[in-house]
Amino acid sequence: MLVALIASLAMSLTMWIIARHEADASIARTFMIAFGVAVITAICSWFMGPFALLVGFLLAAWAVRQFCYLRWPHAFVVAGVFVAVQVGGILLRLAMKS
C-alpha cells in the first residue's frame, strides 16, 4: 500500500510536469488508479510472472488516459514512471529482506 501511495505521488508529479494544463492530476484520483493497477498487477504476477509488469504498464496507461484526460504519449510516460516506482519498491523490499 505504501508503494501505491508513492507511485500515485510520482504519477501526479509526472502529470503536473508534462501536462499541467490538460490533465487532472489530483492525488485522490491517481491513488485510486495506482492502487487498482497495483492490485491487478499483483494478481497477474501469480500467473504471468515478470510479464505482469507489461500488463500493469498497459493498464496504467489506459487508466491515466481514460480518467485523467491525457493523450497517449503522455499516458505512456506516466505509466513508465508508475512501473519504475513499482519495480523500485519490489527491489527495495528484496534488499531489506536479505
C-alpha positions, 0 to 999 in steps of 0.5 A: 500500500505504501508503494501505491501511495508513492507511485500515485505521488510520482504519477501526479508529479509526472502529470503536473510536469508534462501536462499541467494544463490538460490533465487532472492530476489530483492525488485522490484520483491517481491513488485510486488508479495506482492502487487498482493497477497495483492490485491487478498487477499483483494478481497477474504476477501469480500467473504471468510472472515478470510479464505482469509488469507489461500488463500493469504498464498497459493498464496504467496507461489506459487508466491515466488516459481514460480518467485523467484526460491525457493523450497517449504519449503522455499516458505512456510516460506516466505509466513508465514512471508508475512501473519504475516506482513499482519495480523500485519498491519490489527491489527495495523490499528484496534488499531489506529482506536479505 
